Amino acid sequence: MTHALFTKHEDTLNNALAAIESRGYWSPFAEMPSPKVYGETGNADGEAVFKAHLNHTFDLDQPTNGETVGAEQSPYGFALRVRYPKSDVDALIGAAKTAQRSWRAAGPKAWVGVSLEILTRLNRASFELAYSVMHTTGQAFMMAFQAGGPHAQDRALEAIAYAWDELRRIPAEAHWEKPQGKNPPLAMQKRYTIAPRGLGLVLGCCTFPTWNGYPGLFADLATGNAVIVKPHPGAILPLAITVRIARDVLREAGFDPNVVTLLATEPNDGALVQNLALRPDIKLIDFTGSTQNGTWLERNAHQAQVFTEKAGVNQIVIDSVDDIKAVARNVAFSLALYSGQMCTAPQNIYVPRDGIRTADGHLSFDDVAQALAGAAQKLVADPARAVELLGAIQNEGVARRIDEARSLGSVLVESQSLAHPAFPGARVRTPLVLQLDAAKDTSKFTGEWFGPISFVIATDSTAQSLDLAGSIAAEHGALTFSVYSTDDTTIEAAHEASIRGGVALSINLTGGVFVNQSAAFSDFHGTGANPAANAALADAAFVANRFRVVQSRVHVAPKSAPAEAGQTA
């Protein structure tokens, strides 16, 4: 049965289906905060709505025990003082289970149509979301608008499209006949019903709450599952806004809004999350965060299908280049973007200790290291411009990690504190770049150093660099891998290293594309082929395990006659 919201958004859905088939560029959501798209007053209105949340209780009409929680601190130097309804876990699960019944019965077109309407409303709220993401994660405004708004919405739509692509393959019913020679055929009418797995639990992260949270949330909704959204205590507001909008749409569409609920908590909530994750009613878990917590979920939440994106060691191999300045500029931007607080940011940069070939002749290891260092320093030399690239450090733990890393090797680029022209209390740090040697420092660079921390590592050869990149990705996880080479044989060897490590490969990036970036509908982000992610976040497998098919069958009269004498049965 069709649904009005499915019909309303069917063109968008069909375009998304075509995009995941072609893997070319497409997006229905404008990534630039243009007044022509979002309205002349869109920015000011969104900022005003964000500021109205501050120092108030966030209104959310879901089961609550009457208390409130919330302790978010803007990395730009002030407390948000937003309080959220505190919910009893049992009451929240009970409400979600009740809502699940009518949601399941509505069927795939309702699930997809409502999900698409939620997404449309979220796009209208992109400025409100942008300021909320900015002041919970520390992203600079432009990144917060793009990654927290349109790009996150792209990832949600991608998940919905994959869900519908799988759901539409399953017919509602079928007539089955098996010939029996001269006897009447065996005939049955079969009915197929999509059975959602059950309650989904989305565990948000503190750096990209919407970009990382939306794929699981919308994959669950579009396959008929109710969802409990549990944000990171440091970044509740963006997902609270999301839940509020989702509940509004569900209610308007005639559904119990408890199909989507928010579980806001105070910091140090690990025990609560672990207990919730092991509840028998929780059948789906989406997690982004530390290796320790993600691995714990994978090993212990056996009653649920668990999808994780965890820490990884992203790597760059420099073998030979045409233009070292172009390479250094591209790499420096990747190191500085959001202060390295991205799951895709590079950490290890391997360079042969004997140096590399360039179009202008040989460069020594020290020449390459200094070129990278110089580009990084130049990029952040103007504090007023640098803060729009660096953003702010999300939490004190990352800031302490920078100080801890300083003693690991020789400092090529010192991390500096910068004053933010608009936010005097902002926690802004420039990248720290260290020099290491693969012959003696392996233990120092095989783990992730999350934040603006990177290493230029001397290796015996490009072959050793590629071997390290492949083996470290396979053992410790990685989400990105980049190679610079003018030699086709080396590039082919890098392909093999990427396959061995189960990690996406970028080759000779020197222009406007950076290794940290992942394009929805085209790139297979989080391949699921190494420990950093246990499922690709952009393919059919990400949605297919969120539902099952239950069938019924009954004898009916055959439509064909028995075979006549001489015919083959």
ABEGO torsion letter per residue (X at the ends): XBBAAAAAAAAAAAAAAAAAAAGBBBBABBABBBAAAAEAAAAAAAAAAAAAABGBBBBBBBBBAGBBBEABBBAAGBBAGBBBBBBBAAAAAAAAAAAAAAAAAAEAAAAAAAAAAAAAAAAAAAAAAAAAAAAAAGBBAAAAAAAABAAAAAAAAAAAAAAAAAAAABBABBBBBBBAEABBBBBBBBBBBBBBAEBBBBBBBAABAAAAAAAAAAAAAAAGBBBBBBBBAABAAAAAAAAAAAAAAAAAAGBBAAABBBBBBBBGAAAAAAAAAABAABABBBBBEBAAAAAAAAAABAABBBBBBBBBBBBBBBABBABAAAAAAAAAAAAABGGGABAABBABBBBBAAEBBBAAEBBBAAAAAAAAAAAAAAAAABAAAAAAAAEBBABAAAAAAAAAAAAABBBABBBBBBBBAABAABBBBBBBBBBBBAAAAAAAAABBBBEBBBBBBBBABAAAAAAAAAAAAAAAEBABBBBBBABAAAAAAAAAAAAAAGBBBBBGBABABBAABBBBGABBBGAGABAABABBABBAAAAAAABBBBBBBBBBBBABBBBBBGBBX
